[in-house]
């Protein structure tokens, strides 16, 4: 049986196991395949996370994420066949050691970004190039979250065959379906909903809603709420009491359910980063149309799939027009949501994604004594 170590950011093993034990109450796309990796011919163990560890404090100063977990894995390396990381930045130390030939166990990691240097400052750009080299050469297999991100990385400099992409990442549909089936009242659909804080341009959205006779509800972190409260009008409601984490989606799913549509306003700086992707798939899983700033890192075009609208960055009028269109055409909004749900059922969902990850990790685990990033033939996931 293949023994896997999973290094997952922020969560302790106790939290994850409690999360799994709750069953349908919590979406499993937040535990990044840990449940799936414990099935079949695999045996997974989460390397426990301790935010108060001295190693993590040192790592914060050195800008090395999850240093404590990586050191713990190195101490116990003989117990495992392969290590899997849902966030590539969490295995920087392991990738660095492998780059210099100082470590030989297979490392598989999910790549959320394209690793293409974009900073204008020479030294910052040089640092980006060094990080790219360490991740691309030091990790046995990078699994890019979608083809667009993979291709953008490959266009900059051709990747090895072992690095690949999957177009299956998405939300836990069983979690959302179970919630919808329990509802006795149809969705109110009397507001537009937005959630998230990273890379968000709420100021543009606020300017649009000054001229829209409709409610906007936002769930966000407390520190972000402090910065955007000054710009809000009476039709905008902000909830900053929900702490982001394993349980947050369970707390806000009612907001998704009752919304007319979901808004994802983004800053210009997110180009080629899949910022907002989790919210996109959660919204579609709840059969909601999506209005989003045009993000090139999304795996499909909202308008081509007829599941929502793309807005130019900082386009106040664009937001006004699209929100008003959905308000005035509720039947079309409903049909967009249904098309989005169907798209997720057929192609983008957690069950398909976790199967892809298990397939990849299993291959590396079974052949860990001979398989390296230099001579491996990558399994086909696409």
N, C-alpha and C positions, 0 to 999 in steps of 0.2 A: 504493500500500500504506500502510495506517495505521501510523504509528510511535508506539509506546507507551513511556512511561517508567513503570516500576514501582518504587515505594518500599516496600521490605519491611524490617521491623524485624529487627535483630540479626545478619542473615547477610550475608556478603560474596558478591560475584558468583562467586568461585572456589568457595566452599562450595556454592552453589546448583547450579552447573554440574556439579560432582563428584557431587552428590546425584542430578541427573537422569541422568547417565551410568551410575550404578549400577543403573538400571532397577528391577526388582521388589524389590530389596533394601530400598528405603526408601519410605515412604508419601508420596505427592505432595500430600496435603492440607496438608502443612506448608510447601509453597512457594507456596500461594495463587495458583494459576492461571498461574504464570509459564510453565509448559510449554505450556498451552493457548493462551496469548496469542501464542506464537511460531508458531502454526499458522494455517491459513486465509489470509485477506487481512490479517493482522496481523503486525507486526514489533515484538517487545518487547525492551526492554533494561532490566536492573536497574541502578538508580543505586547504585553500590557503597557499602557501609557501612564506615566506619572508626571503630571505637569509641574510638581514641586521638586523634581529630581535636580540635583546639582548639575548633571550632564545637560539637561535641557536648558538650564540657566546659562551654562557656558555656550551651548549651541545657539542661543538667542544672540549672544554677543558676537559669535562667529558667523551668524546668519546661516546656520546649519540646522534645518528643521529635524525634530524628532531624534536628536543625537542619542538620547538615553535608550530609545528602542533599538537603534542600529547597533549600539555597543552591546546591548543585551543579546541581540541576535548573534553577533560575532562570538560571544562567550558560549552560546549554545548551538553554534553552527552545525556541529556534528549530528545533532538531533534531527536536522531537516534536510530535505532533498532540494528544495527550491524556496525562494522568498518572493512574495507577491506584494506589490504596493499600489494601491488605488491612485496615489498621487506621486508622480515621479520625483518631486522635490524631497520626499521623505526618505529616499535611499541615496542621497548624494554621497555620503561617506562610502557606502558599498560600491557605488559606481566608480568613485575615485580610486578605490583600492583595486578594482578590476581593471581599470584603465592602465594601471602600472603593473599588472600581472601579479598582484599580491593577494588575490582572492579568486577562487574558481567555482564557487557554487552558483548555479543559474539564478539570475534576477530578472523577474518579469514585472513591468510597471505600465500603468495607464498614462498616456500622454494627453493632457488636456489642451496643450498649446503647441504651436508649430516650431518653437525654438529657432526663430529667425531673428537675428540681431536687427534692432530698429532704433536704438538710441543714437542720438546725434553726437553726444559727447564721446570723444575717442576712447577714454578709459572705460566708460560704462559699456560702450559697444564691444570693446575688447573682452570685458568680463562676460558679456553675453555669449561671445564666440567660444570662450573657454568652457562655460557651462554647457553649451550645446555639444561640444566635443566630448565632454565627460559623460553626458547622458547617452549620446548616440553610440559611443564606442564602449562605454563601461556597463551598459545594460544589455543583457542578452536579447531581450525582445521588448520593444516599445509598442504598445497597442494603442494607436491613435484613436481618439473617440469618434472620429468620422473621417470620411475620405477627403473632405475639403481641407481639414487641418493637416492630414498626412501629405496631401499633394503640395500644399504651401511649403511645408518643411522640405519635401523632396525637390521642389523647384529651386530652392536656395542652394542645396547641395545634395546630390543623389544619396539616398539612404540604402543600407544593406537590405538584402531580401528578407532577413529575419524581422525587420521592423515592418509593421503592417497596420491596417485599420479595420475597424468594424463599424458598420452602419446600423447597429442594433441598440445602442445605449438609449435608455428611456426610463420612464417611471414604473413603479410597481402597480400595475393595473388592477390586480386582485384587491389591493388595499382600497383604492378609490371605488371600485365596483361594489365592494361590500358596504361602504358608507352610503353610496347612492341608493342601494336597495333598501336600506333601513329607513330612508326618509319617507315620511307620510304626506308631506306637503311639497308641491312643485317649487322649484327655485324662484325666489322673488324677482331676480333680474332687475333690480332697481339701483344699481351702482356699477361703476367700473372699479376693478380691484388691481392693486399693485403690491408687490412684496419684494423684499431683498434690499441690500445696501451696496454691494460691491459694484463699482462702475456705473451707478445710477445717476441719471440727470433729472431729478425730480423738479428742479427749477423750471425747466421747459414745460413739463407736464402741468405744473401749477399755473403757469402763464396761460396755457390753453384752457384750463378749467375755469379761469376767470370769466371766460366768454361762453361757457357751456352750462346750461341749466340742468345739471345732473350731478349726482353725488360721486365723489372719488374716495375710496377707502384704501388706506395704506397700512401694511404691517411692516415695521422696520425696527432696527436696533435703536436703543435709547440715545446713543451718542449721535447718531445721524439725525434723529428727530430734532435735537437741539439746533441743528444747523438749518433745518428747512421750515421750522415753525413760523419764522418771521414772514414767509412768503405765502402762507396759506390763506385761503378765503373760507367763508362759512360753509361752503358745500364740500370741503375737504376734511376728512376725519383720519386721524393718525393714531394707530395703536402701537406703542413702543414697549409693551409689557411682555411680549413673547420672546424668550431667549432662543436664538438659533441653535439647532442641535438635532439629536435623534428624534425628539418628541415634537418639534415645532410644527411639522406638517400636519400631525394629528390635531393640533390646536387650531390651525387656520383653514382646515378643509371646508368648514362651513362657509368661510369667506369665499372660497373658490365656488362652492356649490350655488350660492345665491347671487353671484356676480353676473352681469350681462356679458362682460368681456374682461380679459386680463391685459393690463398694460405693462410693457417692459421698456421704460425709457432709459437709454444708455448714453454714456459720454463718448466722444470721438476717440478717446484713447484706447477703447476696447477692441479696435480693429484686429482681426485674426485671433481673438481670444473668445472662447465660448461662454462669455459672461451672460447670465440670464437663461442658459440652456435648461437648467433644472426647473425653473419656473415655467418655461415654455412647455415642457413635457408634462408637468403637473397640471397645467391649465388644459392641455389637450386631453389628458386622461379624464378630466372632469367635463369634457365636451364643451369647452369654452373657446370662442374665437380669441385670437391673440393680436394685439397691436404692439409692434416692437420697432425700435430703432433698427435700421438695416444692419444686421451683423453678418459679415461674410463668413464667420466661423460656424454658423448654423448649418446643419446637414441638408436642409432643403429651403426653398424659397416659399415663404408664407403665402404670397399672392398666387404663385404658380400652382400650389396645392389647394388653393381656395380655402384656406383655414384662417386667414387673417390679413393684416396689412403691414407693409414695410414703410417706415417713416424716415426721412432724412434726419441726420443729427441736427438738433436745435431748431427743428421745423415746427414752430408753434401752430401755424395755420394747418399743417398736415395733420397734427394731432386733433385739432378742432374738427376738421372735415371728416376724419375716419370715425371718431367717437360719435359725432352727430349722425353719421350714416347708419351706424349700428343701432342707435337709439330710435331712429325713424324706420328701421327695417328689422324688427325683432325676429321675423321668420328667417331672414337671410342669416342673421347672427346665429340662430339655432342650427341651421344647415351647415354653417361653417364649423361649428362645434362638433357636429356629428361626423363631418368629414375628417376632422382632426383626430377624433377618437378612433375612427376606422383605420387611419394611417398608423396610429400607435399600435393597434391590435395586430396589424399585418407586418409591421416592420420595426417599430421603435418601442421596445419595452424591456423591463428589467429581466424578465425570464429569458428572453433571447440573448441579451447581453451577458448574463451570468453563465449561460451555456457556452458562449464563445470564450469567456475567460477560463472556464474550467477545462475546455478543450485545449487551450494553449498551455495552461499551467501543467496539465496532466502530461502532455507531450514532453515538456522540459523535465518534469520530475522523473518520468520513466527512463529517460536517457541522460540523466544528469552527469554520468561518468564520462560520456563521450561528446555530449552536445555543447557547443560553444557558439558564441555570436559570429565566429569566423567561418564555421563549416556547416552550420545548421540549415536545413531546408525548412522554411517557414510553413506551418500549417495554413491552409486556406480558410479564411473567415469571411471573405467577402463574396 
